Amino acid sequence: MFTAEKSALMAALALSTNVVEKRNTIPILQNVLIEKGAAAGTLNARLTNLDIEASTPFKASAAIDFEDFTVPAALLADIVRKLPDGCEVEVSRRSGTKLDGVTIKAGRSKFSLQVLPATDFPEMKLAGAFPHQVTLPAADLAAALGACSFAMSTEETRYYLNGIFMHPTAASAEHRGVVFVATDGHRLSKRFVTAESDPGMPGIIIPRQAIKVIEKILPKAGEVTIELSDTLIRISGGSSLLTSKLVDGTFPDYVRVVPQDSPMQATVDGATLGASIDRVATISGERGRAVRFIFAAGQLQLHVSNPDTGDATDELAYEGEASLEVGFNARYVNDVLSHLPGEQVLMGLDDAGGPAVLRNPGAHPENLIVLMPMRV
Protein backbone atom coordinates (compact mmCIF):
# COMPACT_ATOMS: atom_id res chain seq x y z
CA MET A 1 0.00 0.00 0.00
CA PHE A 2 2.89 2.40 0.62
CA THR A 3 6.65 2.73 0.81
CA ALA A 4 8.51 5.16 3.08
CA GLU A 5 12.04 5.79 4.30
CA LYS A 6 12.74 4.43 7.77
CA SER A 7 13.72 7.89 9.06
CA ALA A 8 10.46 9.48 7.83
CA LEU A 9 8.27 6.77 9.36
CA MET A 10 10.25 6.78 12.61
CA ALA A 11 9.88 10.57 12.94
CA ALA A 12 6.11 10.27 12.48
CA LEU A 13 5.91 7.64 15.21
CA ALA A 14 8.14 9.53 17.67
CA LEU A 15 5.17 10.90 19.62
CA SER A 16 3.70 7.46 20.32
CA THR A 17 5.48 7.09 23.68
CA ASN A 18 4.02 10.41 24.90
CA VAL A 19 0.47 9.99 23.61
CA VAL A 20 -0.34 6.28 23.55
CA GLU A 21 -0.90 4.66 26.93
CA LYS A 22 0.44 1.10 26.86
CA ARG A 23 -1.88 -0.08 29.63
CA ASN A 24 -5.02 1.30 28.02
CA THR A 25 -7.77 -1.33 28.07
CA ILE A 26 -9.32 0.02 24.84
CA PRO A 27 -7.39 -1.67 22.00
CA ILE A 28 -7.98 1.05 19.39
CA LEU A 29 -6.35 3.65 21.66
CA GLN A 30 -3.12 1.65 21.55
CA ASN A 31 -3.03 2.02 17.77
CA VAL A 32 -1.75 4.60 15.33
CA LEU A 33 -3.93 5.59 12.40
CA ILE A 34 -2.09 5.73 9.08
CA GLU A 35 -4.23 7.82 6.74
CA LYS A 36 -4.01 9.76 3.50
CA GLY A 37 -2.19 13.06 3.91
CA ALA A 38 -3.41 16.48 2.86
CA ALA A 39 -0.41 17.07 0.59
CA ALA A 40 0.61 14.99 -2.38
CA GLY A 41 3.27 12.38 -1.63
CA THR A 42 2.44 12.24 2.08
CA LEU A 43 0.60 10.07 4.55
CA ASN A 44 -0.41 11.06 8.06
CA ALA A 45 0.18 9.31 11.41
CA ARG A 46 -2.48 10.14 13.99
CA LEU A 47 -2.41 9.20 17.70
CA THR A 48 -4.84 9.84 20.54
CA ASN A 49 -5.65 8.92 24.14
CA LEU A 50 -8.94 10.90 24.09
CA ASP A 51 -7.30 13.76 26.04
CA ILE A 52 -4.58 14.49 23.45
CA GLU A 53 -4.61 14.05 19.69
CA ALA A 54 -1.42 14.46 17.67
CA SER A 55 -0.88 14.09 13.96
CA THR A 56 2.30 14.21 11.90
CA PRO A 57 2.60 13.90 8.09
CA PHE A 58 5.45 11.91 6.55
CA LYS A 59 6.73 11.43 3.00
CA ALA A 60 5.52 8.19 1.46
CA SER A 61 4.77 6.70 -1.92
CA ALA A 62 1.23 5.36 -1.65
CA ALA A 63 -0.45 3.00 -4.10
CA ILE A 64 -3.73 3.94 -5.76
CA ASP A 65 -5.53 1.32 -3.67
CA PHE A 66 -4.17 2.69 -0.36
CA GLU A 67 -6.68 2.32 2.45
CA ASP A 68 -6.55 3.94 5.91
CA PHE A 69 -5.72 1.47 8.70
CA THR A 70 -4.58 1.25 12.32
CA VAL A 71 -1.85 -0.90 13.92
CA PRO A 72 -0.37 -1.04 17.44
CA ALA A 73 1.69 2.15 17.71
CA ALA A 74 4.36 0.99 20.17
CA LEU A 75 4.89 -2.27 18.28
CA LEU A 76 5.21 -0.54 14.90
CA ALA A 77 7.61 2.04 16.33
CA ASP A 78 9.74 -0.72 17.87
CA ILE A 79 9.87 -2.65 14.60
CA VAL A 80 10.81 0.40 12.52
CA ARG A 81 13.43 1.48 15.06
CA LYS A 82 15.23 -1.86 14.78
CA LEU A 83 15.33 -1.89 10.97
CA PRO A 84 18.63 -0.96 9.25
CA ASP A 85 19.28 2.76 8.93
CA GLY A 86 18.59 4.18 5.48
CA CYS A 87 16.31 1.33 4.44
CA GLU A 88 12.97 1.61 2.71
CA VAL A 89 9.96 0.21 4.55
CA GLU A 90 7.27 -1.42 2.43
CA VAL A 91 3.80 -1.86 3.94
CA SER A 92 1.23 -3.96 2.08
CA ARG A 93 -1.98 -5.88 2.68
CA ARG A 94 -1.41 -9.25 4.30
CA SER A 95 -3.94 -10.85 1.98
CA GLY A 96 -4.77 -9.95 -1.58
CA THR A 97 -7.70 -7.55 -1.30
CA LYS A 98 -9.12 -7.58 2.22
CA LEU A 99 -7.39 -5.36 4.77
CA ASP A 100 -7.36 -7.76 7.72
CA GLY A 101 -3.65 -7.30 8.44
CA VAL A 102 -0.50 -5.70 7.04
CA THR A 103 2.91 -7.02 6.07
CA ILE A 104 5.98 -4.90 6.75
CA LYS A 105 9.10 -5.59 4.69
CA ALA A 106 12.58 -4.06 4.77
CA GLY A 107 15.46 -5.95 3.17
CA ARG A 108 15.25 -9.52 4.37
CA SER A 109 13.09 -8.64 7.38
CA LYS A 110 9.37 -9.30 7.25
CA PHE A 111 6.65 -8.74 9.87
CA SER A 112 2.92 -9.38 9.88
CA LEU A 113 0.66 -7.26 12.09
CA GLN A 114 -3.02 -7.32 12.96
CA VAL A 115 -5.03 -4.20 12.12
CA LEU A 116 -8.17 -2.59 13.47
CA PRO A 117 -10.56 -0.66 11.20
CA ALA A 118 -9.77 3.01 10.65
CA THR A 119 -13.45 3.77 11.15
CA ASP A 120 -13.10 2.69 14.81
CA PHE A 121 -10.35 5.24 15.48
CA PRO A 122 -11.80 8.03 17.67
CA GLU A 123 -11.55 11.67 16.72
CA MET A 124 -11.41 14.37 19.35
CA LYS A 125 -14.70 16.23 19.50
CA LEU A 126 -14.23 19.93 18.82
CA ALA A 127 -17.02 21.93 20.45
CA GLY A 128 -17.17 24.85 18.04
CA ALA A 129 -14.28 26.95 16.78
CA PHE A 130 -11.16 28.25 18.51
CA PRO A 131 -12.03 31.92 19.19
CA HIS A 132 -8.61 32.95 20.50
CA GLN A 133 -5.27 32.78 18.71
CA VAL A 134 -1.69 33.86 19.33
CA THR A 135 1.44 33.35 17.23
CA LEU A 136 4.80 32.90 18.96
CA PRO A 137 8.37 32.30 17.77
CA ALA A 138 8.96 28.55 18.08
CA ALA A 139 12.36 29.00 19.76
CA ASP A 140 10.93 31.40 22.37
CA LEU A 141 8.04 29.06 23.15
CA ALA A 142 10.39 26.10 23.50
CA ALA A 143 12.64 28.08 25.86
CA ALA A 144 9.68 29.22 27.98
CA LEU A 145 8.20 25.74 28.34
CA GLY A 146 11.62 24.24 29.07
CA ALA A 147 12.28 26.84 31.76
CA CYS A 148 8.92 26.22 33.47
CA SER A 149 8.25 22.49 33.09
CA PHE A 150 10.65 21.45 35.87
CA ALA A 151 8.49 23.31 38.41
CA MET A 152 5.20 21.55 37.52
CA SER A 153 3.65 19.61 40.39
CA THR A 154 3.19 15.84 40.27
CA GLU A 155 0.68 15.68 43.14
CA GLU A 156 -2.61 14.38 41.80
CA THR A 157 -4.55 16.00 44.66
CA ARG A 158 -3.51 19.42 43.37
CA TYR A 159 -4.34 18.65 39.74
CA TYR A 160 -4.56 22.36 38.88
CA LEU A 161 -0.77 22.56 39.38
CA ASN A 162 -0.10 19.59 37.08
CA GLY A 163 0.68 21.79 34.10
CA ILE A 164 1.81 25.22 32.94
CA PHE A 165 -0.42 28.27 33.33
CA MET A 166 -0.51 30.50 30.24
CA HIS A 167 -2.09 33.95 30.15
CA PRO A 168 -1.80 37.17 28.13
CA THR A 169 -0.28 40.31 29.55
CA ALA A 170 -0.28 43.90 28.35
CA ALA A 171 1.25 45.79 31.25
CA SER A 172 2.94 48.16 28.78
CA ALA A 173 4.01 48.34 25.15
CA GLU A 174 7.28 46.62 26.07
CA HIS A 175 5.52 43.95 28.14
CA ARG A 176 2.81 42.88 25.70
CA GLY A 177 2.79 39.15 25.17
CA VAL A 178 2.19 35.83 26.90
CA VAL A 179 3.34 34.67 30.34
CA PHE A 180 3.98 31.03 31.29
CA VAL A 181 4.03 29.97 34.97
CA ALA A 182 4.48 26.65 36.78
CA THR A 183 4.75 25.88 40.48
CA ASP A 184 4.68 22.93 42.84
CA GLY A 185 4.44 25.03 45.99
CA HIS A 186 8.19 24.82 46.66
CA ARG A 187 9.44 26.70 43.59
CA LEU A 188 7.81 28.82 40.91
CA SER A 189 9.14 29.51 37.43
CA LYS A 190 7.85 32.33 35.24
CA ARG A 191 8.72 33.21 31.64
CA PHE A 192 7.57 35.93 29.25
CA VAL A 193 7.30 35.73 25.45
CA THR A 194 6.69 38.85 23.38
CA ALA A 195 3.66 38.53 21.11
CA GLU A 196 0.61 40.36 19.77
CA SER A 197 -1.78 38.44 21.98
CA ASP A 198 -5.54 38.58 21.94
CA PRO A 199 -6.50 40.77 24.95
CA GLY A 200 -9.63 38.67 25.44
CA MET A 201 -7.66 35.42 25.58
CA PRO A 202 -8.36 33.60 28.86
CA GLY A 203 -5.75 32.19 31.20
CA ILE A 204 -5.49 28.42 30.66
CA ILE A 205 -3.62 25.47 32.18
CA ILE A 206 -1.81 23.24 29.66
CA PRO A 207 -1.60 19.71 31.15
CA ARG A 208 1.72 18.04 31.90
CA GLN A 209 1.32 15.30 29.29
CA ALA A 210 0.56 17.85 26.57
CA ILE A 211 3.66 19.86 27.53
CA LYS A 212 5.83 16.78 26.86
CA VAL A 213 4.30 16.39 23.40
CA ILE A 214 4.55 20.09 22.57
CA GLU A 215 8.26 20.12 23.42
CA LYS A 216 8.76 17.31 20.87
CA ILE A 217 6.80 18.77 17.97
CA LEU A 218 8.09 22.36 18.12
CA PRO A 219 10.27 23.26 15.12
CA LYS A 220 13.67 24.81 15.77
CA ALA A 221 12.80 27.94 13.79
CA GLY A 222 9.77 29.78 12.47
CA GLU A 223 6.53 30.50 14.25
CA VAL A 224 3.95 28.45 16.11
CA THR A 225 0.24 29.16 16.20
CA ILE A 226 -1.69 28.51 19.40
CA GLU A 227 -5.49 28.40 19.22
CA LEU A 228 -7.72 28.27 22.28
CA SER A 229 -11.29 27.51 23.20
CA ASP A 230 -12.79 27.18 26.67
CA THR A 231 -11.75 23.53 26.92
CA LEU A 232 -9.10 22.87 24.25
CA ILE A 233 -5.74 24.06 22.98
CA ARG A 234 -4.48 23.44 19.46
CA ILE A 235 -0.85 23.98 18.51
CA SER A 236 0.42 23.83 14.95
CA GLY A 237 4.17 23.95 14.51
CA GLY A 238 6.22 22.77 11.58
CA SER A 239 4.27 19.90 10.05
CA SER A 240 2.71 18.57 13.27
CA LEU A 241 -0.63 19.38 14.84
CA LEU A 242 -1.55 18.84 18.49
CA THR A 243 -4.98 19.17 20.08
CA SER A 244 -5.32 18.71 23.84
CA LYS A 245 -7.88 19.14 26.54
CA LEU A 246 -7.08 21.83 29.12
CA VAL A 247 -6.88 21.29 32.87
CA ASP A 248 -10.33 22.05 34.24
CA GLY A 249 -9.32 24.06 37.28
CA THR A 250 -8.26 27.46 38.56
CA PHE A 251 -4.58 28.30 38.85
CA PRO A 252 -3.77 30.07 42.15
CA ASP A 253 -3.02 33.78 42.29
CA TYR A 254 0.72 33.33 41.83
CA VAL A 255 1.39 37.09 41.78
CA ARG A 256 0.95 37.18 45.56
CA VAL A 257 3.80 34.66 45.94
CA VAL A 258 6.33 36.67 43.93
CA PRO A 259 8.04 39.31 46.12
CA GLN A 260 7.69 42.75 44.56
CA ASP A 261 10.77 44.06 46.34
CA SER A 262 13.87 42.32 47.66
CA PRO A 263 15.88 44.58 49.98
CA MET A 264 19.00 42.38 49.74
CA GLN A 265 20.72 41.45 46.48
CA ALA A 266 23.55 38.98 45.90
CA THR A 267 25.10 38.08 42.53
CA VAL A 268 26.97 34.77 42.31
CA ASP A 269 28.49 32.61 39.61
CA GLY A 270 25.90 29.94 38.86
CA ALA A 271 28.31 27.13 38.01
CA THR A 272 30.42 27.79 41.11
CA LEU A 273 27.36 27.85 43.36
CA GLY A 274 26.01 24.62 41.86
CA ALA A 275 29.32 22.82 42.35
CA SER A 276 29.60 24.04 45.94
CA ILE A 277 26.08 22.87 46.78
CA ASP A 278 26.79 19.49 45.24
CA ARG A 279 29.93 19.12 47.38
CA VAL A 280 28.39 19.99 50.73
CA ALA A 281 25.23 17.94 50.01
CA THR A 282 27.45 14.84 49.79
CA ILE A 283 27.65 14.68 53.57
CA SER A 284 23.89 14.32 53.88
CA GLY A 285 23.48 11.43 51.48
CA GLU A 286 20.21 13.06 50.38
CA ARG A 287 19.94 15.54 47.54
CA GLY A 288 16.92 17.11 49.19
CA ARG A 289 18.57 17.98 52.51
CA ALA A 290 18.60 21.64 53.50
CA VAL A 291 21.74 23.68 52.90
CA ARG A 292 22.34 26.71 55.13
CA PHE A 293 23.27 29.84 53.13
CA ILE A 294 25.20 32.37 55.23
CA PHE A 295 25.71 35.72 53.46
CA ALA A 296 28.22 38.04 55.11
CA ALA A 297 30.72 40.63 53.82
CA GLY A 298 30.95 39.33 50.25
CA GLN A 299 31.45 35.68 51.25
CA LEU A 300 28.70 33.07 50.98
CA GLN A 301 29.22 30.10 53.26
CA LEU A 302 27.31 26.90 52.54
CA HIS A 303 26.85 24.52 55.44
CA VAL A 304 25.26 21.08 55.80
CA SER A 305 25.02 19.20 59.08
CA ASN A 306 24.14 15.52 59.40
CA PRO A 307 24.04 14.09 62.93
CA ASP A 308 24.78 10.60 61.56
CA THR A 309 27.82 11.44 59.43
CA GLY A 310 29.21 14.91 60.14
CA ASP A 311 29.36 18.45 58.75
CA ALA A 312 30.43 20.08 55.48
CA THR A 313 31.26 23.70 54.66
CA ASP A 314 32.17 25.48 51.43
CA GLU A 315 32.61 29.14 50.52
CA LEU A 316 32.34 31.32 47.44
CA ALA A 317 32.33 35.03 46.75
CA TYR A 318 29.27 37.13 45.94
CA GLU A 319 28.69 40.73 44.95
CA GLY A 320 26.04 42.91 46.55
CA GLU A 321 24.65 43.96 49.89
CA ALA A 322 23.35 40.90 51.69
CA SER A 323 23.62 39.80 55.30
CA LEU A 324 21.42 36.81 56.04
CA GLU A 325 21.22 33.16 57.10
CA VAL A 326 18.64 31.08 55.23
CA GLY A 327 18.12 27.44 54.28
CA PHE A 328 17.25 26.00 50.86
CA ASN A 329 16.64 22.52 49.49
CA ALA A 330 19.87 21.47 47.74
CA ARG A 331 18.12 19.69 44.86
CA TYR A 332 15.73 22.56 44.26
CA VAL A 333 18.54 25.11 44.10
CA ASN A 334 20.47 23.06 41.56
CA ASP A 335 17.28 22.57 39.51
CA VAL A 336 16.83 26.33 39.47
CA LEU A 337 20.44 26.97 38.47
CA SER A 338 20.16 24.52 35.56
CA HIS A 339 17.19 26.51 34.21
CA LEU A 340 18.81 29.95 34.40
CA PRO A 341 20.79 30.28 31.15
CA GLY A 342 23.29 33.00 32.08
CA GLU A 343 26.57 32.56 33.92
CA GLN A 344 25.67 35.00 36.69
CA VAL A 345 22.68 34.54 39.01
CA LEU A 346 21.08 37.40 40.91
CA MET A 347 19.43 36.39 44.18
CA GLY A 348 16.85 38.73 45.68
CA LEU A 349 16.48 38.11 49.44
CA ASP A 350 14.32 39.47 52.22
CA ASP A 351 14.52 37.42 55.42
CA ALA A 352 15.04 33.83 56.55
CA GLY A 353 11.34 33.02 56.24
CA GLY A 354 10.67 34.75 52.91
CA PRO A 355 11.04 33.39 49.38
CA ALA A 356 14.09 34.18 47.27
CA VAL A 357 13.83 35.48 43.70
CA LEU A 358 16.47 34.23 41.30
CA ARG A 359 17.10 35.57 37.79
CA ASN A 360 19.90 36.38 35.38
CA PRO A 361 21.15 39.98 35.76
CA GLY A 362 19.70 42.16 33.01
CA ALA A 363 17.04 39.60 32.04
CA HIS A 364 13.45 40.57 31.31
CA PRO A 365 11.79 41.43 34.66
CA GLU A 366 9.11 38.75 34.07
CA ASN A 367 11.73 36.00 33.72
CA LEU A 368 12.35 34.74 37.24
CA ILE A 369 12.24 31.77 39.57
CA VAL A 370 10.91 31.94 43.13
CA LEU A 371 12.35 29.51 45.68
CA MET A 372 10.79 28.89 49.07
CA PRO A 373 13.18 28.54 52.05
CA MET A 374 13.59 25.54 54.36
CA ARG A 375 13.97 25.56 58.12
CA VAL A 376 17.52 24.62 59.18
Secondary structure, DSSP 8 states (H G I E B T S, - for coil): -EEEEHHHHHHHTTTHHHH--TT-SSGGGGEEEEEE-SSTTEEEEEEE-SSEEEEEEEE-EE-TT---EEEEHHHHHHHHHHS-TT-EEEEEESSSS--SEEEEEETTEEEEEE-B-GGGS------S---EEEEEEHHHHHHHHHHHGGG----GGGGGGSEEEEEEEESSSTTEEEEEEEE-SSEEEEEEEE----TT---EEEEHHHHHHHHHH--SSSEEEEEE-SSEEEEEETTEEEEEE---S----GGGTS-S--SEEEEEEHHHHHHHHHHHHTTTT-TTSEEEEEEETTEEEEEEEETTTEEEEEEEE-BS---EEEEEEHHHHHHHHHT--SSEEEEEE--TTS-EEEE-TTS-TT-EEEE--B--
